[in-house]
């Protein structure tokens, strides 16, 4: 069983990354490999 | 289409992942499979429209019927080959102005083609049985692997049937972490590099040297991001999605690079191009020249691999450069082993200076090979 604080850090890190995606990310940008 | 959300945009992924979480409620494998196949068809329609979907499904149905009645392989491959070549050639004149969605159509069909070849060859070899119609659709057009892979082999698909264990907190968190990692790489890191640093190699010779490095880094972030999302979605749905990258920047030669970068494409090229060509050559009188046979097989495999990506000169050059790199690398290794023996070669390979130099050279080789691919028209 992992300590609760480690799980909290993981959740926070996921939330931060998703928040960055929403805040900074450019919607609609195609993946490069879509062009192949 | 679909409420103004673009395909594979941030909105698309948030919508899709919400749907995927909803599908995890289904605990019967067959129910989940039916629902997932419906999602595949919906996303396909979203990607290529009604005509494209009808064309692809028509080809798939034809191919499936041919597979069931046991026609010769050439007849089985013909429908997929026709669609593949038709789309590649048909879109060529418009390639400069096509949108991301139209490009997806080309790519998607390319991946479908590779899956089809693998399916036929696996069944012909007697390794696996013919799939049911549902499994067939599920294997051929999985929405989360359609745009940028990975290219799951049919053997791998059969070995990992859909599983429906309850979605635990830890599993949900691990899956979400993987998806978040992918979205962050694509929509934040790759986007920043692309918008701030990349010019399509238009900014002069000195900056081009730096841009080659940045383009390679950007490409990895962008491409591996898609695979992260695909693996995360697979974890949630109880589907096995093979890993497509294994620290490619640490590759110490071009052959090693192709075992770390787009791993499933490398495996597909090896299984369906390199090995058959090499075996065919070895059966002739040329079989005495093993290194020569391997070199020709590498050349054919990588040139076709380049053209598989696109029937254009930049991709032909890219394939030729990698073919040359792999041939030289293989010949260098063979000559060293012949001259100094395997023990010496092992010690040579393990030397830290050799390792660092080889890794740097490989990185630069691959980065430079992308010049024509990334150059703005």
Interface residues (C-beta under 8 A of the other chain):
Chain A: X7 X10 X11 X13 X14 X17 X18 X20 X21 X22 X24 X25 X26 X27 X28 X29 X30 X31 X32 X33 X34 X35 X36
Chain B: X6 X8 X9 X10 X11 X100 X103 X104 X106 X107 X110 X147 X148 X149 X173 X176 X177 X180 X181 X183 X184 X186 X187 X188 X191 X192 X194 X195 X218 X219 X222 X223 X225 X226 X309 X310
